[in-house]
Amino acid sequence: MDRLLKRQICKEPLQPACGEIELLSADTERFNGGRVLDCICRSTMSGRTEDVEFSIVHELEPLMQLESDWNALWNSANAPYLSQSFAWCVRSWREVARKRGCQLFCVVGRNAGKVVLIWPMSISSRYGFRIISQLGPEGSEYCLVLCAPGPSEISRVQGALDFVSRRSGADVIRLNYIRLETSLGKSLPALKGPQFRTIGRTSWISWEGIDDWQTYLARNMKPSHLQKHERRRRKFAQLGVVRFELVEDAEQYLETMDWLLNHKYLWIEAKGRTNAWLLRQDYINFLRSHVALNEESSGLRLFRITVDGRIVAAELAAVTSARVELFNAAYDGEWSKYSPGHHLDEEMVRWAFDRGLVCDFRFGSEPYKATWCNRFGSLASVKVALTWKGALIVAYLHLNEIKRGLKEALQRRIITPQFRESLRRGTLRTLQHYRSLNR
C-alpha cells in the first residue's frame, strides 16, 4: 500500500505555486537503505538556473546516515539555530514524534550530489486528518529550513515548500513561529490555497555598536528605570550569598530541570492559563535527554540563581556559537517581591554580552522584553489547506477566531470599529474558503 501510494503521488505533475520550479523527473527508489521519494526540480533565482534533487527520508536508519552531511550544512549555514541541528532533530523524532505515532518526512535537497537543503518534518494523523509540520519537540521553537547560504537560498526553500505541499499527501501544512526575515518567511507568498495566519512579534538583543555593558544599559533604559534597576540589584545582593551559574553536573541538571518545570506549572496554574505542550511527558523526556550530551554536541543549557544554596530562579536556554535563545524561565513565588525573574534576565543578558552572542527573547510582546531588547521583528504562524479536508480545518479556525472575538467583545460590552472590521474580514475569508470547497 505504501509503495502504491508513492507511485500514485509520483505520477502527478508538479505545478509550482511560485512559478520558479520546473519538474525534470520523479521516481521512487531506495536511498541509503531507506525508502525515499525523489523529484528532480530546476529552480531559478535572479537569472541563475540549477538542478536540485529533492528526496524524502521516511526511516531512522537513513536519517542517521545523513549526520555528516547535516553537520557540514549546519556549520556552513548563516548563524543556524540549535533546533536545526542533527542532534536536536534526532532526539525530537525518538522522544516525541515517533512515540506520538507520526510519520517521518525529512526533505533533503541536493545539487550535483551535495546536500544543500534539509527540512525535517513529520506527519501526524488525527480524526482522519493528516497534518504535516516541522519535526521538533512541538514546543515553541522557530520554524526554519536549513539551507546553504547564497543567492539561490530563497529559490531552494520555495522549491522545498512547493515539493512538500504537493508530495506529502497531507491535508494541512502547519508552520508555526516563522521569522519573516528568514528564507522561509520570504517564501510564504508562494503558498496558495485557503489558509489561516496569525502574526506575532519577536525580540532580541544585538551588540552591534555596543562596546561595554554600561553603554548598553544607558541606551536601553530610561534614567528612572536604570535607578530602579540599581536599587533592585543592591536589595537582592543583601539577601545572602547570591550565585548565578551554568548547571554542568548531570545530577544537578535533572534536579534543576524538575524544579523549573514544577515552578512553571505553579505559575501557569496561579495565572489561570493553560499550556498544551510544556508538561507533556514526551516533551519533558526530550529536555531531560540532553543531560547525556557533552558541551560540544549540545546547546541546551540550564542556568540558575541561588541564594545561600537555594534555587530561586532558573532558565532553560539554547546556546550556539551565534546566539542564546531564552526558552523557558521560572522563579520561586515566595521570592517574587525581590524580582528574581528580573535578576535572572539581567544575568542571562550579561552572560550573552560577555561572549558576544545575540540574546534572543523570542516571541511575545511582554513589557519586560522591551526593557532589554533593541531589535524587534515579526512572526507568522500559518496553516494552509492542501486538500478539501484541509479547507474544512482552515474554515473551522476562522470561525473560531470570529467566535473568540465576539466573546471578548461581549465581555467588554463594547463593539469597536476595529472589531467590526475584523469580523467583516473574518466572515469574508470563511465564506471564500467554503466556496473553494465546491469548486
Backbone torsions as a table, in degrees:
resi	resn	phi	psi	omega
1	MET	NA	-41.8	-178.7
2	ASP	-64.7	-42.3	-179.5
3	ARG	-67.1	-40.8	179.5
4	LEU	-62.2	-42.9	179.0
5	LEU	-59.7	-42.9	-178.8
6	LYS	-65.1	-37.6	178.5
7	ARG	-66.0	-39.9	178.4
8	GLN	-63.6	-41.4	178.9
9	ILE	-62.6	-41.0	-176.5
10	CYS	-67.9	-25.1	179.8
11	LYS	-72.2	-18.8	-179.5
12	GLU	-71.6	133.2	175.4
13	PRO	-69.9	140.8	178.1
14	LEU	-88.4	111.4	176.8
15	GLN	-108.2	100.9	-173.2
16	PRO	-63.5	136.6	178.6
17	ALA	-69.1	-31.9	-176.0
18	CYS	-89.0	-9.7	178.2
19	GLY	75.8	12.0	-175.9
20	GLU	-117.7	4.7	-177.5
21	ILE	-124.1	126.0	-178.1
22	GLU	-114.4	128.1	179.4
23	LEU	-74.7	127.7	176.7
24	LEU	-100.6	-43.4	177.7
25	SER	-162.2	158.6	178.2
26	ALA	-144.2	140.7	-179.0
27	ASP	-163.3	163.0	172.2
28	THR	-111.1	143.9	178.6
29	GLU	-159.5	-179.4	176.3
30	ARG	-102.9	131.8	-179.2
31	PHE	-126.0	121.0	179.6
32	ASN	51.4	39.7	174.3
33	GLY	84.0	0.1	-179.0
34	GLY	-127.2	147.8	-178.6
35	ARG	-72.2	134.7	178.4
36	VAL	-136.0	163.4	174.0
37	LEU	-113.6	117.3	-175.8
38	ASP	-104.4	142.0	179.1
39	CYS	-147.9	118.5	179.4
40	ILE	-94.6	120.7	-178.0
41	CYS	-120.2	152.6	172.0
42	ARG	-106.7	120.7	178.9
43	SER	-107.9	139.9	-176.8
44	THR	-120.9	131.7	-179.3
45	MET	-147.7	121.3	176.2
46	SER	52.7	42.6	175.9
47	GLY	84.0	-3.9	-179.2
48	ARG	-97.9	137.5	179.5
49	THR	-122.9	135.5	178.1
50	GLU	-150.4	157.2	177.5
51	ASP	-96.7	125.7	177.7
52	VAL	-120.6	125.4	179.5
53	GLU	-99.6	117.8	178.3
54	PHE	-98.9	132.6	175.7
55	SER	-133.2	158.2	-177.5
56	ILE	-117.2	128.1	175.2
57	VAL	-100.3	124.1	-176.4
58	HIS	-106.4	-12.3	-171.9
59	GLU	-125.9	158.0	-175.3
60	LEU	-67.6	-39.7	-175.9
61	GLU	-58.9	-52.9	177.1
62	PRO	-66.1	-26.2	175.8
63	LEU	-64.6	-42.1	179.2
64	MET	-64.6	-31.3	-179.8
65	GLN	-73.5	-9.7	176.2
66	LEU	-84.2	-2.9	-169.9
67	GLU	-53.3	-49.4	-176.2
68	SER	-65.9	-43.5	177.9
69	ASP	-65.0	-39.8	-179.8
70	TRP	-63.1	-48.5	-179.3
71	ASN	-63.7	-37.6	178.5
72	ALA	-64.8	-41.6	179.0
73	LEU	-67.3	-41.3	-180.0
74	TRP	-62.6	-41.1	-179.3
75	ASN	-70.6	-26.4	-179.2
76	SER	-89.5	-14.4	-177.9
77	ALA	-70.1	162.3	-179.0
78	ASN	-83.8	103.3	178.4
79	ALA	48.6	60.9	-178.3
80	PRO	-68.6	159.4	178.7
81	TYR	-91.7	156.2	178.7
82	LEU	-59.7	-36.1	-178.1
83	SER	-68.0	-6.9	175.4
84	GLN	-96.1	-3.6	-175.1
85	SER	-76.7	157.5	179.7
86	PHE	-62.0	-46.2	-177.5
87	ALA	-60.7	-42.3	-179.6
88	TRP	-61.1	-47.2	-174.5
89	CYS	-70.8	-38.5	178.0
90	VAL	-64.2	-42.4	177.2
91	ARG	-67.1	-34.1	176.1
92	SER	-62.0	-40.5	179.3
93	TRP	-69.0	-46.5	-176.1
94	ARG	-69.0	-42.4	-172.5
95	GLU	-90.1	-24.5	-172.9
96	VAL	-122.8	-69.3	-169.2
97	ALA	-61.4	-47.0	-178.4
98	ARG	-63.0	-39.2	-179.5
99	LYS	-71.4	-19.3	176.0
100	ARG	-90.3	4.4	177.7
101	GLY	79.1	22.6	-179.4
102	CYS	-79.8	162.6	174.9
103	GLN	-103.5	129.9	178.9
104	LEU	-71.2	136.8	-178.9
105	PHE	-146.3	79.3	-177.0
106	CYS	-99.4	116.9	-178.8
107	VAL	-87.8	128.2	179.0
108	VAL	-122.4	126.1	178.2
109	GLY	-108.8	131.7	-179.7
110	ARG	-124.5	142.9	173.6
111	ASN	-125.0	117.0	-177.4
112	ALA	55.0	37.8	177.7
113	GLY	85.1	-9.8	-178.5
114	LYS	-95.8	134.4	178.8
115	VAL	-70.9	120.7	-178.7
116	VAL	-119.5	-7.3	-179.0
117	LEU	-154.8	137.1	173.4
118	ILE	-137.7	128.4	177.6
119	TRP	-133.6	92.9	-180.0
120	PRO	-74.4	127.6	-179.3
121	MET	-137.6	170.3	175.7
122	SER	-145.1	153.2	-179.9
123	ILE	-114.8	125.0	177.1
124	SER	-110.8	152.7	179.2
125	SER	-123.1	132.2	178.6
126	ARG	-150.8	127.3	179.9
127	TYR	53.5	34.0	177.6
128	GLY	83.7	2.3	178.7
129	PHE	-104.8	136.6	177.7
130	ARG	-104.7	124.1	-176.7
131	ILE	-123.4	127.2	177.6
132	ILE	-105.3	135.6	-179.0
133	SER	-148.5	170.9	-179.4
134	GLN	-66.4	139.3	177.8
135	LEU	-69.7	130.9	178.8
136	GLY	179.0	-178.2	176.7
137	PRO	-72.3	0.2	179.0
138	GLU	59.3	45.8	175.2
139	GLY	-102.9	-108.5	-176.4
140	SER	-132.6	28.9	179.7
141	GLU	-77.0	156.1	177.8
142	TYR	-67.2	154.6	173.4
143	CYS	-94.7	118.1	-172.7
144	LEU	-142.6	152.7	173.6
145	VAL	-111.6	128.5	178.2
146	LEU	-83.0	115.7	-174.3
147	CYS	-142.2	143.5	177.2
148	ALA	-62.9	134.7	-179.4
149	PRO	-68.6	155.0	178.8
150	GLY	145.8	176.4	-176.6
151	PRO	-65.4	-18.8	-178.9
152	SER	-95.4	5.9	-173.6
153	GLU	-60.7	-50.1	-177.7
154	ILE	-64.3	-40.0	178.5
155	SER	-60.8	-42.1	179.1
156	ARG	-65.6	-41.7	179.4
157	VAL	-65.6	-39.8	175.4
158	GLN	-60.9	-40.2	177.9
159	GLY	-63.3	-43.1	178.8
160	ALA	-65.0	-40.0	-179.6
161	LEU	-64.6	-44.0	178.5
162	ASP	-66.8	-39.0	179.5
163	PHE	-61.6	-45.3	178.8
164	VAL	-64.0	-43.1	-178.0
165	SER	-60.1	-37.2	-172.8
166	ARG	-98.9	-16.5	-172.7
167	ARG	-117.1	-5.4	-175.5
168	SER	-79.1	-24.3	-175.3
169	GLY	74.2	12.4	-179.9
170	ALA	-87.0	160.4	176.7
171	ASP	-87.8	-31.0	-177.3
172	VAL	-140.4	139.5	169.0
173	ILE	-104.6	124.2	-176.4
174	ARG	-112.9	117.4	-178.5
175	LEU	-124.6	105.3	-176.5
176	ASN	-101.3	141.8	172.1
177	TYR	60.1	60.7	177.3
178	ILE	-95.2	121.2	174.1
179	ARG	-73.8	123.7	-170.8
180	LEU	-69.6	-17.1	179.0
181	GLU	-84.8	-5.0	179.8
182	THR	-82.9	169.3	179.5
183	SER	-61.6	-36.1	177.6
184	LEU	-68.9	-40.7	177.8
185	GLY	-61.3	-38.8	179.2
186	LYS	-74.0	-15.8	179.9
187	SER	-91.7	-7.3	-176.5
188	LEU	-58.2	-35.9	178.7
189	PRO	-58.6	-19.1	179.2
190	ALA	-73.6	-16.1	-179.5
191	LEU	-72.8	127.2	179.6
192	LYS	-114.8	161.3	177.1
193	GLY	102.0	170.5	179.7
194	PRO	-57.9	135.6	-179.2
195	GLN	-150.3	155.6	177.1
196	PHE	-120.0	125.1	-172.8
197	ARG	-132.1	137.0	172.7
198	THR	-123.5	148.5	-177.4
199	ILE	-117.4	137.4	177.6
200	GLY	-134.9	-170.0	-177.9
201	ARG	-128.0	146.2	174.4
202	THR	-124.3	150.3	-174.4
203	SER	-133.4	142.8	176.9
204	TRP	-154.5	172.6	-179.7
205	ILE	-117.8	125.0	172.8
206	SER	-107.1	139.5	-178.6
207	TRP	-96.6	12.5	179.0
208	GLU	-62.5	125.3	-179.8
209	GLY	79.0	7.5	179.5
210	ILE	-114.3	117.9	-175.6
211	ASP	-99.2	-25.6	-178.6
212	ASP	-144.1	164.0	-173.8
213	TRP	-64.7	-42.5	-178.2
214	GLN	-65.2	-33.9	175.9
215	THR	-62.4	-42.7	178.7
216	TYR	-61.4	-47.7	-179.6
217	LEU	-61.3	-42.4	-178.5
218	ALA	-65.9	-35.1	-179.3
219	ARG	-74.5	-35.5	-172.3
220	ASN	-92.2	-25.3	-175.0
221	MET	-113.5	139.0	171.8
222	LYS	-66.2	154.3	-179.3
223	PRO	-53.2	-40.0	179.8
224	SER	-66.6	-39.4	177.7
225	HIS	-67.3	-37.3	180.0
226	LEU	-66.0	-38.9	177.0
227	GLN	-65.7	-41.7	177.5
228	LYS	-64.0	-37.9	178.1
229	HIS	-62.1	-44.5	179.9
230	GLU	-65.8	-38.0	177.6
231	ARG	-63.7	-41.0	178.1
232	ARG	-60.7	-43.2	-178.7
233	ARG	-62.9	-45.4	-179.0
234	ARG	-65.0	-41.6	-179.8
235	LYS	-64.7	-41.1	-179.0
236	PHE	-67.9	-36.7	-178.7
237	ALA	-67.1	-19.9	-179.7
238	GLN	-83.3	-3.5	-175.9
239	LEU	-77.5	-20.3	-178.2
240	GLY	154.5	-156.5	177.9
241	VAL	-81.5	106.2	-176.7
242	VAL	-97.2	128.5	179.5
243	ARG	-131.5	135.3	170.0
244	PHE	-109.4	127.4	-173.0
245	GLU	-146.0	149.9	170.3
246	LEU	-87.4	124.9	-177.2
247	VAL	-79.2	116.6	-177.4
248	GLU	-115.0	-21.5	178.1
249	ASP	-77.0	135.3	-175.6
250	ALA	-61.1	-43.8	-179.3
251	GLU	-65.3	-42.2	178.5
252	GLN	-68.5	-31.1	176.4
253	TYR	-59.9	-50.8	-179.4
254	LEU	-64.3	-39.9	179.2
255	GLU	-63.4	-45.4	-179.4
256	THR	-68.8	-37.3	177.5
257	MET	-61.0	-46.5	178.1
258	ASP	-62.1	-40.2	178.7
259	TRP	-62.2	-45.9	-178.0
260	LEU	-62.2	-47.9	-177.7
261	LEU	-65.3	-38.7	179.6
262	ASN	-64.6	-46.0	-178.9
263	HIS	-72.7	-28.8	174.7
264	LYS	-66.4	-40.9	178.0
265	TYR	-62.1	-43.2	179.2
266	LEU	-62.7	-38.1	178.8
267	TRP	-66.7	-44.9	179.2
268	ILE	-60.4	-42.6	179.9
269	GLU	-65.6	-42.1	-179.4
270	ALA	-65.5	-32.1	-179.1
271	LYS	-85.6	-5.1	-178.9
272	GLY	70.6	28.4	-178.9
273	ARG	-103.0	174.4	176.7
274	THR	-129.2	156.7	176.1
275	ASN	-146.2	116.5	-171.8
276	ALA	-79.1	-15.8	-172.1
277	TRP	-124.5	-27.0	-170.2
278	LEU	-59.9	-39.0	-174.5
279	LEU	-105.6	15.8	173.8
280	ARG	-70.8	139.9	-174.8
281	GLN	-62.1	-37.7	-179.3
282	ASP	-67.9	-33.4	176.4
283	TYR	-68.8	-40.6	177.2
284	ILE	-62.7	-41.7	178.2
285	ASN	-62.1	-37.5	177.5
286	PHE	-61.9	-45.6	179.9
287	LEU	-64.8	-42.0	-178.1
288	ARG	-70.2	-26.0	-178.1
289	SER	-65.6	-21.7	-178.2
290	HIS	-73.6	-9.7	179.1
291	VAL	-66.5	-23.6	-178.1
292	ALA	-81.0	-8.1	-177.3
293	LEU	-93.6	144.3	178.8
294	ASN	-83.0	176.2	-172.6
295	GLU	-65.0	-30.0	-177.1
296	GLU	-74.6	-36.2	-173.2
297	SER	-97.3	-7.7	-179.5
298	SER	-128.0	139.7	177.7
299	GLY	-114.9	10.0	178.0
300	LEU	-88.6	115.9	-171.7
301	ARG	-124.9	152.7	174.5
302	LEU	-115.6	130.6	175.7
303	PHE	-119.2	153.7	179.3
304	ARG	-153.0	156.9	172.3
305	ILE	-114.4	129.6	177.1
306	THR	-119.7	148.4	173.3
307	VAL	-122.6	113.6	-175.3
308	ASP	54.4	38.5	177.0
309	GLY	86.7	-7.0	-179.3
310	ARG	-96.0	130.7	178.6
311	ILE	-70.3	127.7	177.2
312	VAL	-118.7	-15.9	178.2
313	ALA	-160.7	148.5	179.9
314	ALA	-147.9	151.3	-178.0
315	GLU	-135.6	133.0	172.4
316	LEU	-100.0	125.1	-175.4
317	ALA	-137.1	149.1	174.3
318	ALA	-101.3	121.2	-173.9
319	VAL	-116.1	128.6	172.0
320	THR	-126.8	-174.7	179.7
321	SER	-74.1	-7.2	-177.5
322	ALA	-113.0	-28.2	-171.7
323	ARG	-155.2	166.0	169.5
324	VAL	-119.7	121.3	175.5
325	GLU	-100.9	122.6	179.9
326	LEU	-86.8	102.0	-173.4
327	PHE	-82.6	-51.8	-173.9
328	ASN	-155.1	139.3	-179.8
329	ALA	-135.0	154.9	176.1
330	ALA	-151.1	155.6	177.1
331	TYR	-141.2	161.3	179.6
332	ASP	-76.2	120.4	-177.5
333	GLY	-61.1	-25.0	179.4
334	GLU	-67.8	-18.5	-178.8
335	TRP	-105.3	12.6	-171.9
336	SER	-59.7	-32.0	-178.7
337	LYS	-67.8	-14.2	177.9
338	TYR	-98.2	5.2	177.5
339	SER	54.1	55.1	179.6
340	PRO	-62.9	-31.7	177.9
341	GLY	-63.2	-38.4	178.0
342	HIS	-64.4	-42.2	179.8
343	HIS	-67.6	-35.7	177.4
344	LEU	-65.4	-42.8	177.2
345	ASP	-58.3	-44.7	-179.6
346	GLU	-61.5	-45.2	-178.7
347	GLU	-64.7	-38.9	179.0
348	MET	-66.5	-42.1	178.9
349	VAL	-64.7	-41.9	179.4
350	ARG	-65.8	-37.5	178.2
351	TRP	-62.0	-43.1	178.3
352	ALA	-66.5	-40.9	-179.5
353	PHE	-61.3	-45.3	-178.1
354	ASP	-60.2	-25.4	-177.7
355	ARG	-106.2	1.7	179.2
356	GLY	68.5	28.5	-177.7
357	LEU	-99.9	136.8	171.7
358	VAL	-58.5	135.5	179.1
359	CYS	-106.9	107.9	-174.2
360	ASP	-96.9	111.4	175.8
361	PHE	-83.2	-0.6	174.7
362	ARG	62.0	-152.2	-169.5
363	PHE	-91.1	165.0	-176.1
364	GLY	116.9	152.1	-178.2
365	SER	-116.0	30.5	178.9
366	GLU	-60.7	140.6	-176.1
367	PRO	-57.6	-34.4	-176.3
368	TYR	-64.5	-24.9	180.0
369	LYS	-69.2	-34.3	177.8
370	ALA	-67.0	-24.1	178.0
371	THR	-67.0	-38.6	-174.1
372	TRP	-97.7	-33.9	-168.8
373	CYS	-86.7	149.0	176.8
374	ASN	-123.0	6.0	175.4
375	ARG	-135.2	142.3	-178.6
376	PHE	-139.8	145.0	179.9
377	GLY	-144.4	178.8	-177.6
378	SER	-109.4	148.0	177.3
379	LEU	-121.4	149.1	173.5
380	ALA	-130.4	138.6	169.8
381	SER	-117.1	126.9	-170.6
382	VAL	-129.9	135.7	168.1
383	LYS	-118.7	120.7	-175.9
384	VAL	-119.0	129.8	178.7
385	ALA	-76.0	130.8	176.8
386	LEU	-106.6	-16.1	179.0
387	THR	-138.8	176.5	177.9
388	TRP	-64.6	-31.9	177.1
389	LYS	-67.2	-37.7	176.7
390	GLY	-65.1	-34.1	178.2
391	ALA	-63.8	-31.5	176.1
392	LEU	-64.5	-41.7	179.2
393	ILE	-63.4	-44.7	-179.4
394	VAL	-63.2	-42.1	178.4
395	ALA	-62.7	-39.7	178.2
396	TYR	-62.1	-40.4	178.8
397	LEU	-64.3	-40.5	178.2
398	HIS	-65.7	-41.1	178.0
399	LEU	-62.9	-39.3	177.1
400	ASN	-63.1	-37.3	178.1
401	GLU	-63.6	-42.4	177.7
402	ILE	-63.5	-44.3	-179.8
403	LYS	-61.0	-43.3	-179.8
404	ARG	-65.2	-40.0	178.4
405	GLY	-64.8	-40.2	177.3
406	LEU	-63.6	-42.0	180.0
407	LYS	-62.1	-45.0	179.6
408	GLU	-64.5	-38.7	-179.7
409	ALA	-66.3	-40.4	178.8
410	LEU	-66.4	-36.9	178.4
411	GLN	-65.4	-35.4	177.9
412	ARG	-83.3	-13.0	-178.1
413	ARG	57.0	37.2	178.2
414	ILE	-151.9	137.9	176.2
415	ILE	-111.0	106.8	-177.0
416	THR	-84.2	159.0	175.4
417	PRO	-58.0	-36.3	179.3
418	GLN	-63.9	-40.0	179.9
419	PHE	-68.1	-39.9	178.7
420	ARG	-60.5	-41.3	178.5
421	GLU	-66.0	-41.4	178.0
422	SER	-63.0	-41.4	178.6
423	LEU	-63.8	-42.1	179.7
424	ARG	-62.4	-46.0	-178.9
425	ARG	-66.8	-41.3	178.9
426	GLY	-62.4	-40.7	178.7
427	THR	-65.0	-42.6	178.7
428	LEU	-62.8	-42.9	179.1
429	ARG	-62.1	-42.1	-179.5
430	THR	-63.2	-43.9	178.6
431	LEU	-62.7	-39.0	178.5
432	GLN	-63.3	-39.6	179.5
433	HIS	-67.5	-39.4	178.1
434	TYR	-65.4	-39.2	177.3
435	ARG	-62.9	-35.4	-179.9
436	SER	-64.7	-24.1	179.4
437	LEU	-69.6	-24.7	-175.2
438	ASN	-95.9	1.6	-179.6
439	ARG	-75.8	NA	NA
